[in-house]
Amino acid sequence: MKRLFDRLLPKIWTRLFLMIVTAVLLTWAVIGIALYWLGNAQALVHTFSTEHTPRLMQTTDLAAQASDLAVLSNRILYSNADTPNTFENDLRVSVDQLNQMLRNFFSTPEMQAQSLDLQRQLAGVIRSLDRARRFETTLRGQVDRLRWINVDIQDEITPLVADFSFNIAALIRGLTQENDPAERRRQAEVLMAEQALYRTFVDIGTEASIASTLAVEGSASMQNEQLEQFAGLLSDALSRLNGQLQELPLKAEYITLRQSIEALNQITVGQGSIVSIRRNWLEERRILSQQLEASLSGLSALQSLVQNLSADRRAEILSTSEAFETSASRTVRLLVGMTIFAALAALIILFAYIRPAIIRPLDHLTAAMRAIAEGRQPRLVDLPARNDEISQLAGAVAAFRDSVQERDRAIEQLQQTQSELVQTGKMAALGNLSAGLSHELNQPLGAIRQRLHMTGRALERADVATAQGQTAKIDDLVARMERIISHLRRFARASEYRRDTVRLSQVIDAACELLRSRLDDHGITVEIDDTLNDMAATGDFILIEQVVVNLVSNAIDAIAVTSGPRGIVFRAEPAAPGNVAFSVLDTGVGLGDLEPERAFDPFVTTKPPGEGLGLGLSISYNIITGMGGGLRLAHRAQGGTRATVILPKGT
């Protein structure tokens, strides 16, 4: 039977298509039966959705609108702000929405009468708000004008007071120096007149400021008693100001001052003054309060009607819900039975065909792909020998496995080649250092020979103390040679891309120690940023040292052909979170016309033929990127090259 099934339907797609068609037909059968039984409940649902629910929602909306209107009315009525304009726009919107709802929904005579009365009351509130706003606009304009008038008065008073002060000081000096009694009496009379005018102008400026301040404070009064108190004080200040104005002589230079004071009188207590406008505003606010209280009473009555209407709507909805629940329970029982039948059919299809013929082979192939991703060699077993999509996928997985194995072998060979290239570059660097290193070793060897000769001479004289001193110095020279050889042996050792915590200052010191002879020969100074003492990276000490040796060696070669400043600087650089960075800056000839990015290409160099293969920077770039970092080159504006090394941050 199974072989016949595989021969008639060899493709998984065909089998799944037939099963899906069967499932769809079964689903249609369930839906048809469910629709038949749901038809009985449709009328109840339609009634519920088209009549009861909209009515309940509109009733709730009306209650919410009425509550919002009540809150806004209370805010306008009892707000401590200077004006109710803060809530005016919200009140207008709420009134419009409430009026529209009352017109479109509620049609009972009682509700219509109540809503019309409320609309009239709220229209009066809006009109009163408009009048209050006009008063406020006029009042603000008058207050601004008052401030400018006071500024004009003070601008005229200030130079006059300054002139009188100067004249008084001059008269006092002249009086003290005058010896003629008649002239002294005349100057004293003039001085007294000047002092009287000085006090008059000072008093005028003070009283004008007091009157302006009282008028501004009165413009913000919230009660009639407070306004009248400010008006009385303002009247007294203006009386004193006008009396002082009468004491001034009738001179042409005081005309504008008199006009400004007359304008001050007019704008504060005259026709259309600040005090009269504020009185009108307070009266309008009293009317507004009465209208709002009447509106609140109407809202309370409207809310009572809404609550009664809501209770009726809830009773209707409860009755409809009970009928719907009875019909729905029958429908649910039928749907549960049909769903169980459909689920059993789906389980049979799932466990009889889909799981053994599709899922299990796919699990084997998935495990094989996971093993390939983890670097293991999977075995493709327990797969059905069929000519379907699963078999084709198994063949593709086998081919992919073989290609991955071939790729891994190629990568391994490439890594081996790269390691050999890094080691070759290291040996080449040691070759370049051989002359300096031979000097570093020959110098202590010569010193040892001389010390041995001196030791022999001391022993011939039986001078044991001198012989012991020479022996100690020979031991120091041997220790120095041992450090140099140990450093060379460690540097020449093949590296394995270890991930240790490396102190950058130690790496730089070690690299500079290897190159010390070349640095001294060319008179090059090395400056190391103190910040590098506290910086650590994650990587291989030897490989990082090889990169620094390459960079410093290139810098020495670039500086050697110049006649300018000779210096190499190691400087800490800002880096992204999780990284550290430092730069090697030199004062050499730079990269010339070579683009910094091309300097990392193999066999690209700016040195003359025979002095370099152009592999140092390429090897250094591969070393740094292999440790998860980066290497960048850049031209320096003042000449030379900047090489920036970026490495993962150490702990």
C-alpha positions as CSV (number, residue, x, y, z in Angstrom):
1,M,0.0,0.0,0.0
2,K,2.8,2.4,0.9
3,R,4.7,1.6,-2.3
4,L,1.5,2.2,-4.3
5,F,1.1,5.5,-2.6
6,D,4.6,6.6,-3.3
7,R,4.3,5.5,-7.0
8,L,1.0,7.4,-7.5
9,L,2.0,10.5,-5.5
10,P,5.8,10.7,-5.7
11,K,6.0,14.4,-4.8
12,I,5.5,15.8,-1.3
13,W,3.9,18.9,-2.7
14,T,1.2,16.8,-4.3
15,R,0.5,14.9,-1.1
16,L,0.4,18.1,1.0
17,F,-1.9,19.7,-1.6
18,L,-4.4,16.9,-1.3
19,M,-4.3,16.9,2.5
20,I,-4.8,20.7,2.6
21,V,-7.8,20.4,0.2
22,T,-9.2,17.7,2.5
23,A,-8.6,20.0,5.6
24,V,-10.2,22.9,3.8
25,L,-13.3,20.9,2.8
26,L,-13.6,19.7,6.4
27,T,-13.2,23.3,7.7
28,W,-15.9,24.4,5.3
29,A,-18.2,21.7,6.6
30,V,-17.6,22.9,10.2
31,I,-18.1,26.5,9.2
32,G,-21.3,25.7,7.3
33,I,-22.8,23.9,10.3
34,A,-21.7,26.7,12.6
35,L,-23.2,29.4,10.4
36,Y,-26.5,27.5,10.3
37,W,-26.7,27.4,14.1
38,L,-25.4,31.0,14.4
39,G,-28.2,32.2,12.2
40,N,-30.6,31.8,15.2
41,A,-28.4,34.2,17.3
42,Q,-27.8,36.7,14.5
43,A,-31.0,38.6,15.1
44,L,-30.2,39.0,18.7
45,V,-26.7,40.2,17.9
46,H,-28.0,42.6,15.3
47,T,-30.4,44.1,17.8
48,F,-27.7,44.4,20.4
49,S,-25.2,46.0,18.0
50,T,-27.6,48.4,16.2
51,E,-29.9,49.5,19.0
52,H,-28.9,48.8,22.5
53,T,-25.2,49.3,22.4
54,P,-25.2,52.6,20.5
55,R,-27.9,53.9,22.9
56,L,-25.8,52.9,25.9
57,M,-22.7,54.4,24.4
58,Q,-24.5,57.6,23.5
59,T,-25.9,57.7,27.0
60,T,-22.5,57.2,28.5
61,D,-21.0,59.9,26.2
62,L,-23.8,62.3,27.2
63,A,-23.0,61.7,30.9
64,A,-19.3,62.2,30.2
65,Q,-20.0,65.4,28.3
66,A,-22.2,66.7,31.0
67,S,-19.5,65.9,33.6
68,D,-16.8,67.6,31.6
69,L,-19.0,70.7,31.2
70,A,-19.6,70.8,34.9
71,V,-15.9,70.5,35.6
72,L,-15.1,73.3,33.2
73,S,-17.9,75.5,34.6
74,N,-16.5,75.0,38.1
75,R,-13.0,75.8,36.9
76,I,-14.2,79.1,35.3
77,L,-16.3,80.0,38.3
78,Y,-13.8,79.3,41.0
79,S,-10.5,79.6,39.2
80,N,-7.9,81.8,40.9
81,A,-6.5,83.0,37.6
82,D,-6.9,86.5,36.4
83,T,-9.4,85.5,33.7
84,P,-11.3,82.4,32.8
85,N,-9.9,82.6,29.2
86,T,-7.7,79.5,30.0
87,F,-10.7,77.2,29.8
88,E,-12.8,79.2,27.3
89,N,-11.9,77.1,24.2
90,D,-12.5,73.8,26.1
91,L,-15.8,75.2,27.2
92,R,-16.8,76.2,23.6
93,V,-15.9,72.7,22.3
94,S,-17.8,71.0,25.1
95,V,-20.9,73.1,24.6
96,D,-20.9,72.4,20.8
97,Q,-20.5,68.6,21.3
98,L,-23.2,68.5,24.0
99,N,-25.6,70.6,21.8
100,Q,-25.0,68.3,18.8
101,M,-25.6,65.2,21.0
102,L,-28.8,66.6,22.4
103,R,-30.2,67.5,18.9
104,N,-29.3,64.2,17.3
105,F,-30.2,61.6,19.9
106,F,-32.6,62.5,22.7
107,S,-36.1,63.3,21.5
108,T,-38.2,63.1,24.7
109,P,-40.1,66.4,25.4
110,E,-38.6,66.7,28.8
111,M,-35.0,66.2,27.5
112,Q,-35.6,68.7,24.7
113,A,-37.0,71.4,27.0
114,Q,-34.1,70.9,29.4
115,S,-31.5,70.9,26.6
116,L,-32.9,74.1,25.0
117,D,-32.9,75.9,28.4
118,L,-29.3,74.7,29.0
119,Q,-28.2,75.8,25.5
120,R,-29.6,79.3,26.2
121,Q,-27.8,79.5,29.5
122,L,-24.5,78.4,27.9
123,A,-24.9,80.8,25.1
124,G,-25.2,83.6,27.7
125,V,-22.0,82.2,29.3
126,I,-20.2,82.4,25.9
127,R,-21.4,86.0,25.3
128,S,-20.2,87.0,28.8
129,L,-16.9,85.4,28.2
130,D,-16.6,87.4,24.9
131,R,-17.3,90.7,26.7
132,A,-14.8,89.8,29.4
133,R,-12.2,89.1,26.8
134,R,-12.8,92.5,25.1
135,F,-12.4,94.2,28.5
136,E,-9.2,92.3,29.1
137,T,-7.8,93.2,25.7
138,T,-8.5,96.9,26.3
139,L,-7.1,96.7,29.8
140,R,-3.9,95.1,28.6
141,G,-3.5,97.8,26.0
142,Q,-4.1,100.6,28.6
143,V,-1.6,99.0,31.0
144,D,1.0,98.8,28.3
145,R,0.4,102.5,27.4
146,L,0.7,103.4,31.1
147,R,4.1,101.7,31.3
148,W,5.3,103.7,28.3
149,I,4.0,106.9,29.8
150,N,5.8,106.2,33.1
151,V,9.0,105.4,31.1
152,D,8.6,108.8,29.3
153,I,8.2,110.6,32.6
154,Q,11.2,108.9,34.1
155,D,13.2,109.6,31.0
156,E,12.5,113.3,31.3
157,I,13.0,113.5,35.1
158,T,16.3,111.6,35.2
159,P,18.4,114.1,33.1
160,L,16.7,117.1,34.9
161,V,17.6,115.7,38.3
162,A,21.1,115.0,37.1
163,D,21.4,118.6,35.8
164,F,20.1,120.0,39.1
165,S,22.5,117.8,41.1
166,F,25.4,119.1,39.0
167,N,24.3,122.7,39.4
168,I,23.9,122.3,43.2
169,A,27.4,120.8,43.4
170,A,28.8,123.7,41.4
171,L,27.0,126.3,43.5
172,I,28.2,124.8,46.7
173,R,31.8,124.8,45.4
174,G,31.4,128.5,44.3
175,L,29.8,129.4,47.6
176,T,32.7,128.0,49.6
177,Q,35.2,129.9,47.5
178,E,33.4,133.3,47.3
179,N,34.6,136.0,49.7
180,D,32.2,138.8,48.7
181,P,29.2,138.7,51.2
182,A,26.7,140.1,48.6
183,E,27.7,137.6,46.0
184,R,27.6,134.8,48.6
185,R,24.0,135.8,49.5
186,R,23.0,135.8,45.9
187,Q,24.6,132.4,45.3
188,A,22.8,131.0,48.4
189,E,19.5,132.2,47.1
190,V,20.1,130.5,43.7
191,L,21.3,127.3,45.5
192,M,18.1,127.2,47.6
193,A,16.0,127.6,44.4
194,E,17.9,124.9,42.7
195,Q,17.5,122.5,45.7
196,A,13.8,123.2,45.8
197,L,13.4,122.4,42.1
198,Y,15.6,119.3,42.6
199,R,13.3,118.0,45.4
200,T,10.2,118.8,43.3
201,F,11.5,116.8,40.3
202,V,12.5,113.9,42.5
203,D,9.1,113.8,44.1
204,I,7.4,114.0,40.7
205,G,9.4,111.0,39.5
206,T,8.6,109.1,42.7
207,E,4.9,109.9,42.7
208,A,4.6,109.0,39.0
209,S,6.2,105.6,39.6
210,I,3.8,105.0,42.6
211,A,0.8,106.0,40.6
212,S,1.8,103.7,37.7
213,T,2.4,100.8,40.1
214,L,-0.9,101.3,41.9
215,A,-2.7,101.4,38.5
216,V,-1.0,98.2,37.4
217,E,-1.8,96.4,40.7
218,G,-5.4,97.7,40.5
219,S,-5.7,96.2,36.9
220,A,-5.2,92.8,38.4
221,S,-7.7,93.2,41.3
222,M,-10.1,90.3,41.7
223,Q,-12.6,92.0,44.1
224,N,-14.4,95.3,44.1
225,E,-13.1,96.2,47.6
226,Q,-9.5,95.6,46.6
227,L,-10.0,97.7,43.4
228,E,-11.5,100.6,45.4
229,Q,-8.7,100.5,47.8
230,F,-6.2,100.8,45.0
231,A,-8.3,103.5,43.4
232,G,-8.2,105.6,46.6
233,L,-4.4,105.2,46.9
234,L,-4.1,106.1,43.3
235,S,-6.2,109.2,43.7
236,D,-4.0,110.4,46.6
237,A,-0.8,109.8,44.6
238,L,-2.2,111.7,41.6
239,S,-3.2,114.6,43.9
240,R,0.3,114.8,45.3
241,L,1.7,114.6,41.8
242,N,-0.5,117.3,40.4
243,G,0.3,119.6,43.3
244,Q,4.0,119.1,42.8
245,L,3.4,119.8,39.1
246,Q,1.9,123.2,39.9
247,E,5.0,124.2,41.8
248,L,7.1,124.0,38.6
249,P,7.8,127.2,36.7
250,L,6.0,127.6,33.3
251,K,9.0,126.9,31.1
252,A,9.0,125.5,27.5
253,E,11.3,122.7,28.5
254,Y,8.7,121.3,30.9
255,I,5.8,121.2,28.4
256,T,6.3,117.5,27.4
257,L,6.6,116.5,31.1
258,R,3.3,118.3,31.8
259,Q,1.7,116.5,28.9
260,S,2.9,113.1,30.0
261,I,1.6,113.7,33.6
262,E,-1.8,114.8,32.1
263,A,-1.8,111.5,30.0
264,L,-1.0,109.6,33.2
265,N,-4.1,111.2,34.9
266,Q,-6.3,110.4,32.0
267,I,-5.3,106.8,31.6
268,T,-5.5,106.0,35.3
269,V,-8.7,107.8,36.5
270,G,-10.2,109.5,33.5
271,Q,-12.8,108.3,31.0
272,G,-12.0,104.8,29.8
273,S,-9.2,104.6,32.4
274,I,-7.7,101.4,33.8
275,V,-9.8,101.7,37.0
276,S,-13.1,102.1,35.1
277,I,-12.3,99.2,32.7
278,R,-11.4,96.9,35.7
279,R,-14.8,97.9,37.4
280,N,-16.6,96.8,34.2
281,W,-14.6,93.6,34.1
282,L,-15.5,92.7,37.7
283,E,-19.2,93.4,37.0
284,E,-19.0,91.2,33.9
285,R,-17.4,88.5,36.0
286,R,-20.2,88.8,38.6
287,I,-22.7,88.3,35.8
288,L,-20.7,85.4,34.4
289,S,-20.7,83.7,37.9
290,Q,-24.5,84.0,38.0
291,Q,-24.8,82.5,34.5
292,L,-22.5,79.6,35.3
293,E,-24.4,78.9,38.6
294,A,-27.6,78.7,36.6
295,S,-25.9,76.5,34.0
296,L,-24.6,74.2,36.8
297,S,-28.2,73.8,38.0
298,G,-29.4,72.9,34.5
299,L,-26.5,70.4,34.2
300,S,-27.5,68.8,37.5
301,A,-31.1,68.4,36.2
302,L,-29.8,67.0,32.9
303,Q,-27.5,64.5,34.6
304,S,-30.5,63.2,36.7
305,L,-32.4,62.6,33.4
306,V,-29.3,60.9,31.9
307,Q,-28.9,58.6,34.9
308,N,-32.6,57.5,34.7
309,L,-32.2,56.9,30.9
310,S,-29.0,54.9,31.5
311,A,-30.8,52.7,34.0
312,D,-33.5,51.9,31.4
313,R,-30.8,51.2,28.8
314,R,-29.0,48.8,31.1
315,A,-32.1,46.9,31.8
316,E,-32.8,46.5,28.1
317,I,-29.2,45.3,27.4
318,L,-29.4,42.8,30.3
319,S,-32.5,41.2,28.8
320,T,-30.9,41.1,25.4
321,S,-27.7,39.6,26.8
322,E,-29.5,36.8,28.5
323,A,-31.2,35.8,25.3
324,F,-27.9,36.0,23.4
325,E,-26.2,33.8,26.1
326,T,-28.7,31.0,25.7
327,S,-28.3,31.0,21.9
328,A,-24.5,31.3,22.1
329,S,-24.2,28.3,24.5
330,R,-25.9,26.0,22.0
331,T,-23.7,27.2,19.2
332,V,-20.5,26.8,21.3
333,R,-21.4,23.2,22.2
334,L,-21.9,22.4,18.5
335,L,-18.6,24.2,17.5
336,V,-16.7,22.4,20.2
337,G,-17.9,19.0,18.9
338,M,-17.0,19.9,15.3
339,T,-13.7,21.3,16.3
340,I,-12.8,18.1,18.2
341,F,-13.7,16.1,15.1
342,A,-11.5,18.3,12.9
343,A,-8.6,18.1,15.5
344,L,-8.7,14.3,15.4
345,A,-8.6,14.3,11.7
346,A,-5.6,16.8,11.7
347,L,-3.8,14.6,14.3
348,I,-4.3,11.5,12.2
349,I,-2.8,13.3,9.1
350,L,0.0,14.7,11.2
351,F,1.2,11.5,12.9
352,A,0.3,9.1,10.1
353,Y,2.1,11.0,7.3
354,I,3.6,14.4,8.0
355,R,5.7,13.4,11.0
356,P,7.3,10.1,9.6
357,A,7.5,11.3,6.0
358,I,8.5,15.0,6.4
359,I,9.3,16.1,10.0
360,R,11.6,13.2,10.9
361,P,13.7,13.4,7.7
362,L,13.9,17.2,8.1
363,D,15.1,16.7,11.8
364,H,17.9,14.4,10.5
365,L,18.9,17.0,7.9
366,T,18.7,19.8,10.4
367,A,21.0,17.9,12.8
368,A,23.4,17.3,9.9
369,M,23.4,21.0,9.0
370,R,24.0,21.9,12.7
371,A,26.9,19.4,12.9
372,I,28.4,20.9,9.7
373,A,28.0,24.4,11.2
374,E,29.8,23.2,14.4
375,G,32.7,21.7,12.3
376,R,31.7,18.0,12.8
377,Q,31.3,15.4,10.1
378,P,27.6,14.3,10.0
379,R,26.4,11.0,8.7
380,L,23.2,11.1,6.6
381,V,21.4,8.0,7.7
382,D,17.8,6.9,8.3
383,L,16.6,8.8,5.3
384,P,13.9,7.3,3.1
385,A,15.0,6.2,-0.3
386,R,12.4,8.1,-2.3
387,N,12.5,10.3,-5.4
388,D,10.9,13.3,-3.6
389,E,12.0,16.7,-2.3
390,I,13.4,15.3,0.9
391,S,15.7,13.0,-1.0
392,Q,16.8,15.9,-3.2
393,L,17.4,18.0,-0.1
394,A,19.5,15.2,1.4
395,G,21.7,15.1,-1.7
396,A,22.1,18.9,-1.5
397,V,23.1,18.6,2.2
398,A,25.7,15.9,1.4
399,A,27.1,18.1,-1.4
400,F,27.2,21.1,1.1
401,R,29.0,18.9,3.6
402,D,31.7,18.0,1.1
403,S,32.1,21.7,0.1
404,V,32.4,22.8,3.7
405,Q,35.1,20.2,4.3
406,E,37.0,21.4,1.3
407,R,36.6,25.0,2.5
408,D,37.9,24.1,6.0
409,R,41.0,22.4,4.5
410,A,41.6,25.5,2.4
411,I,41.2,27.8,5.4
412,E,43.5,25.7,7.5
413,Q,46.2,25.8,4.7
414,L,45.6,29.6,4.4
415,Q,46.1,30.1,8.2
416,Q,49.2,28.0,8.1
417,T,50.5,30.1,5.2
418,Q,49.7,33.3,7.1
419,S,51.4,32.1,10.3
420,E,54.5,31.2,8.2
421,L,54.3,34.7,6.6
422,V,54.1,36.3,10.0
423,Q,57.1,34.3,11.2
424,T,59.0,35.2,8.1
425,G,58.3,38.8,8.6
426,K,59.5,38.5,12.2
427,M,62.7,36.9,11.0
428,A,63.2,39.6,8.5
429,A,62.8,42.2,11.2
430,L,65.4,40.4,13.3
431,G,67.7,40.4,10.2
432,N,67.3,44.2,10.0
433,L,68.2,44.4,13.7
434,S,71.2,42.1,13.4
435,A,73.8,45.0,13.1
436,G,72.4,46.8,16.1
437,L,72.1,43.5,18.1
438,S,75.7,42.5,17.3
439,H,76.8,45.9,18.7
440,E,74.6,45.3,21.8
441,L,76.3,41.9,22.4
442,N,79.9,42.9,21.3
443,Q,80.0,45.8,23.7
444,P,79.4,43.7,26.9
445,L,81.7,41.0,25.5
446,G,84.5,43.5,25.1
447,A,83.8,44.8,28.6
448,I,83.9,41.2,30.0
449,R,87.4,40.6,28.3
450,Q,88.7,43.8,29.9
451,R,87.2,43.0,33.3
452,L,88.8,39.5,33.2
453,H,92.2,41.0,32.4
454,M,91.8,43.4,35.3
455,T,90.7,40.5,37.6
456,G,93.8,38.5,36.6
457,R,96.0,41.5,37.5
458,A,94.2,41.8,40.8
459,L,94.7,38.2,41.6
460,E,98.4,38.4,40.8
461,R,98.6,41.2,43.4
462,A,96.5,39.1,45.8
463,D,93.9,42.0,45.7
464,V,90.8,39.9,46.4
465,A,88.5,42.8,47.0
466,T,89.3,44.3,43.6
467,A,88.9,40.9,41.9
468,Q,85.5,40.4,43.6
469,G,84.4,43.9,42.4
470,Q,85.4,43.0,38.8
471,T,83.7,39.7,39.1
472,A,80.4,41.4,40.2
473,K,80.6,43.7,37.2
474,I,81.2,40.8,34.9
475,D,78.1,39.1,36.3
476,D,76.1,42.3,35.5
477,L,77.3,42.3,31.9
478,V,76.4,38.6,31.6
479,A,73.0,39.3,33.0
480,R,72.6,42.1,30.4
481,M,73.6,39.7,27.5
482,E,71.2,37.1,28.9
483,R,68.3,39.6,28.9
484,I,69.1,40.6,25.3
485,I,69.3,36.9,24.1
486,S,66.1,36.0,26.1
487,H,64.3,38.9,24.5
488,L,65.5,37.8,21.0
489,R,64.5,34.2,21.7
490,R,61.0,35.3,22.9
491,F,60.5,37.6,19.9
492,A,61.6,34.9,17.4
493,R,59.3,32.3,18.9
494,A,56.3,31.3,16.7
495,S,53.1,33.0,18.0
496,E,49.7,31.4,18.4
497,Y,47.4,34.4,18.6
498,R,47.0,34.1,22.4
499,R,44.4,36.3,24.1
500,D,46.3,37.6,27.2
501,T,46.1,40.9,28.9
502,V,49.0,43.0,27.5
503,R,50.2,46.3,29.0
504,L,50.8,48.6,26.1
505,S,53.7,50.4,27.8
506,Q,55.5,47.1,28.3
507,V,55.1,46.2,24.6
508,I,56.3,49.7,23.5
509,D,59.3,49.5,25.8
510,A,60.2,46.0,24.5
511,A,60.0,47.1,20.9
512,C,62.1,50.2,21.5
513,E,64.7,48.1,23.4
514,L,65.1,45.9,20.2
515,L,65.5,49.0,18.1
516,R,67.6,51.0,20.6
517,S,70.8,50.8,18.5
518,R,69.1,52.1,15.3
519,L,67.4,54.9,17.2
520,D,70.7,56.0,18.8
521,D,72.6,55.7,15.5
522,H,70.1,58.2,13.8
523,G,69.7,60.4,16.9
524,I,66.0,59.8,17.1
525,T,64.2,60.5,20.4
526,V,61.2,58.5,21.5
527,E,58.4,60.1,23.5
528,I,55.8,57.9,25.2
529,D,52.4,59.2,26.4
530,D,52.1,58.7,30.2
531,T,48.5,57.6,29.6
532,L,49.7,54.4,28.0
533,N,51.0,53.2,31.4
534,D,47.4,52.6,32.5
535,M,46.1,51.1,29.2
536,A,45.9,47.3,28.5
537,A,44.8,45.4,25.5
538,T,43.7,41.8,24.8
539,G,46.0,39.9,22.4
540,D,49.4,38.2,21.9
541,F,52.3,40.1,23.4
542,I,54.8,38.9,20.8
543,L,52.5,39.7,17.8
544,I,51.7,43.1,19.1
545,E,55.5,43.7,19.7
546,Q,56.1,42.6,16.1
547,V,53.6,45.2,14.9
548,V,55.2,48.0,17.0
549,V,58.7,46.9,15.8
550,N,57.5,47.2,12.1
551,L,55.9,50.6,12.7
552,V,58.9,52.0,14.6
553,S,61.3,50.5,12.0
554,N,59.4,52.2,9.2
555,A,59.5,55.4,11.1
556,I,63.3,55.2,11.6
557,D,63.7,54.6,7.8
558,A,61.5,57.6,7.0
559,I,63.3,59.9,9.5
560,A,66.8,58.7,8.4
561,V,66.4,60.4,5.0
562,T,65.3,63.8,6.4
563,S,67.3,66.6,7.9
564,G,64.5,68.0,10.1
565,P,63.4,67.1,13.6
566,R,64.0,63.5,14.5
567,G,61.4,62.1,16.9
568,I,58.9,59.3,17.3
569,V,55.8,59.8,19.6
570,F,53.6,57.2,21.1
571,R,50.2,58.8,21.9
572,A,47.0,57.4,23.4
573,E,44.0,57.9,21.2
574,P,40.2,57.9,21.9
575,A,38.5,54.6,21.0
576,A,35.1,53.1,20.9
577,P,33.8,51.3,24.0
578,G,35.5,48.0,24.5
579,N,38.6,49.1,22.6
580,V,41.9,50.9,23.2
581,A,44.0,52.8,20.7
582,F,47.4,54.4,20.4
583,S,49.3,56.1,17.5
584,V,52.9,56.1,16.4
585,L,53.8,59.5,15.0
586,D,57.0,60.3,13.2
587,T,58.6,63.3,11.5
588,G,59.8,61.4,8.5
589,V,59.2,61.9,4.8
590,G,55.7,60.5,5.0
591,L,53.9,58.4,2.4
592,G,54.3,60.8,-0.5
593,D,51.6,60.3,-3.1
594,L,50.7,56.9,-1.9
595,E,47.2,56.5,-0.5
596,P,47.2,55.3,3.1
597,E,44.9,52.4,2.3
598,R,47.2,51.1,-0.5
599,A,50.2,50.9,1.9
600,F,48.7,47.7,3.4
601,D,48.7,45.9,0.1
602,P,51.5,43.3,-0.3
603,F,54.7,44.4,-2.1
604,V,53.7,48.1,-2.0
605,T,56.5,50.3,-0.6
606,T,57.9,53.8,-0.8
607,K,61.4,52.7,-0.1
608,P,64.1,52.5,-2.9
609,P,64.6,49.1,-4.6
610,G,66.5,46.7,-2.5
611,E,65.6,48.3,0.9
612,G,62.2,46.7,1.5
613,L,59.7,44.2,0.1
614,G,56.6,46.0,1.1
615,L,55.3,43.2,3.4
616,G,55.8,44.7,6.8
617,L,52.6,46.8,6.9
618,S,50.6,44.0,5.2
619,I,51.7,41.5,7.8
620,S,51.1,44.0,10.6
621,Y,47.6,44.7,9.3
622,N,46.7,41.0,9.2
623,I,48.1,40.5,12.7
624,I,46.0,43.3,14.2
625,T,42.8,42.3,12.4
626,G,43.4,38.7,13.4
627,M,43.2,39.9,17.0
628,G,39.9,41.7,16.4
629,G,41.5,45.2,16.1
630,G,42.4,47.6,13.3
631,L,45.3,49.5,11.8
632,R,45.1,52.9,10.0
633,L,47.6,55.1,8.4
634,A,47.3,58.9,7.8
635,H,49.3,61.8,6.5
636,R,50.4,64.4,9.2
637,A,49.8,68.0,8.4
638,Q,53.2,69.0,9.6
639,G,54.9,66.2,7.8
640,G,55.4,62.5,8.6
641,T,53.0,59.7,9.1
642,R,50.6,58.7,11.9
643,A,49.9,54.9,12.4
644,T,47.0,54.2,14.7
645,V,46.6,50.7,16.3
646,I,43.2,49.7,17.7
647,L,42.9,46.6,19.9
648,P,40.3,45.0,22.1
649,K,40.5,46.4,25.7
650,G,42.2,44.3,28.3
651,T,41.0,43.7,31.9
